[in-house]
């Protein structure tokens, strides 16, 4: 009897292995497959390499996306979601009362407070450089669903969320502390006191009411007009199969109100002619609001943050006076510090280049060496020697209007130059890594020129010509004001 059971178990196990493979060979990938490995994308040399990770992951993706694999996932998800009432996959986890949450928003690195502070500071610095060049750069953050509805997480999703609630509160508190210009759509949502849901239960995104709250906030920022909010009684009930439900491959139609009359009448009237000549860099949240955003920004060019990077370059090459950037909260920190919104991104390079071009219209005067504060620099035979991380503190003009700085020098260092912007705290200037502008290696003969908003007038910039040790010669520092506000040449004499 035991032998019969063993044989039956072996046959059953073999069937589970063979059926997905046969289905894949005969029928190919399922019509519901999500990003299956294509024949041209597979690295066949790695499939036969001794290291098994790539081979294992590739084969797993192929089998999961086979007809049998998709069917197995559907059966499991159906049982978990509809019978047991709880799901927990690598992408989706259940909260209370049928709510679903996207698990990547609970990633460990999103709890890194230093990363959050650096991201906020980076945005502030880029905004200041943009303002100096007379670019209206607006950065908006769409909150994760768990930030809007932490009470819906429940016990198990709450445990999975780790430090999410604390991290959400921390970066927002820090942004307020440093007077960040970031538009936080969570603030607008919390300010609306009604009980109508602003996000879908089975989707990662806001619903039409949440979209109205967010775009009302944006409209108030860019036009100064208030379109108000939709009248709830005027809503039209629609049904939607959410992206989280689709990830589970279950059919779950969720009903929610939409407000076509509000958008076509009340909102359109409030935005008037809108703001033309705008570029919007966005992800799926603003992508879903494209129709409404094109009312507010007629003729706008919308470019997805994570797709063809050359489209960023092409759109920005038109030198738009207004640039809107929107990112969902869970992707915001990494995008700003290391990815498509960092100092190495097309956006940052564009802003810095336009700022440098604007600075060429500044009226400058030479700053004597004894007016500079030099740290970790020793003068040896007319050559400055940086012993560690050399620092040059440059006093800016004390009068109103935009102020400018130009520095020229030669160095044998290959490292980047960094301009640290001052932040006034407790009646003294402080400098941080995040609130700075990085200039990529410009060779050995360097010239860096910036124009800054009037709030920096009378303060000291910190300039690090290079990192580590290095030599510095032919140092020339000039300060001044933008041409539309001539400098008083004697202001520092």
Secondary structure as GFF3:
##gff-version 3
##sequence-region A 1 493
A	DSSP	alpha_helix	2	27	.	.	.	ID=ss1
A	DSSP	alpha_helix	44	47	.	.	.	ID=ss2
A	DSSP	alpha_helix	53	64	.	.	.	ID=ss3
A	DSSP	alpha_helix	67	78	.	.	.	ID=ss4
A	DSSP	pi_helix	79	84	.	.	.	ID=ss5
A	DSSP	beta_strand	92	94	.	.	.	ID=ss6
A	DSSP	three_ten_helix	96	98	.	.	.	ID=ss7
A	DSSP	beta_strand	100	102	.	.	.	ID=ss8
A	DSSP	three_ten_helix	103	106	.	.	.	ID=ss9
A	DSSP	three_ten_helix	108	111	.	.	.	ID=ss10
A	DSSP	alpha_helix	113	132	.	.	.	ID=ss11
A	DSSP	beta_strand	136	142	.	.	.	ID=ss12
A	DSSP	alpha_helix	145	148	.	.	.	ID=ss13
A	DSSP	three_ten_helix	150	152	.	.	.	ID=ss14
A	DSSP	alpha_helix	154	160	.	.	.	ID=ss15
A	DSSP	alpha_helix	164	177	.	.	.	ID=ss16
A	DSSP	beta_strand	183	184	.	.	.	ID=ss17
A	DSSP	alpha_helix	185	191	.	.	.	ID=ss18
A	DSSP	alpha_helix	208	223	.	.	.	ID=ss19
A	DSSP	three_ten_helix	232	234	.	.	.	ID=ss20
A	DSSP	beta_strand	236	241	.	.	.	ID=ss21
A	DSSP	alpha_helix	243	248	.	.	.	ID=ss22
A	DSSP	beta_strand	253	258	.	.	.	ID=ss23
A	DSSP	alpha_helix	260	261	.	.	.	ID=ss24
A	DSSP	pi_helix	262	267	.	.	.	ID=ss25
A	DSSP	alpha_helix	268	271	.	.	.	ID=ss26
A	DSSP	beta_strand	278	282	.	.	.	ID=ss27
A	DSSP	alpha_helix	284	287	.	.	.	ID=ss28
A	DSSP	alpha_helix	290	296	.	.	.	ID=ss29
A	DSSP	beta_strand	301	304	.	.	.	ID=ss30
A	DSSP	alpha_helix	309	316	.	.	.	ID=ss31
A	DSSP	beta_strand	322	328	.	.	.	ID=ss32
A	DSSP	alpha_helix	329	338	.	.	.	ID=ss33
A	DSSP	alpha_helix	346	359	.	.	.	ID=ss34
A	DSSP	beta_strand	362	366	.	.	.	ID=ss35
A	DSSP	three_ten_helix	369	371	.	.	.	ID=ss36
A	DSSP	beta_strand	373	380	.	.	.	ID=ss37
A	DSSP	beta_strand	383	395	.	.	.	ID=ss38
A	DSSP	beta_strand	403	411	.	.	.	ID=ss39
A	DSSP	beta_strand	417	420	.	.	.	ID=ss40
A	DSSP	beta_strand	423	425	.	.	.	ID=ss41
A	DSSP	beta_strand	428	430	.	.	.	ID=ss42
A	DSSP	beta_strand	436	439	.	.	.	ID=ss43
A	DSSP	beta_strand	445	452	.	.	.	ID=ss44
A	DSSP	three_ten_helix	454	456	.	.	.	ID=ss45
A	DSSP	beta_strand	460	464	.	.	.	ID=ss46
A	DSSP	beta_strand	470	482	.	.	.	ID=ss47
###
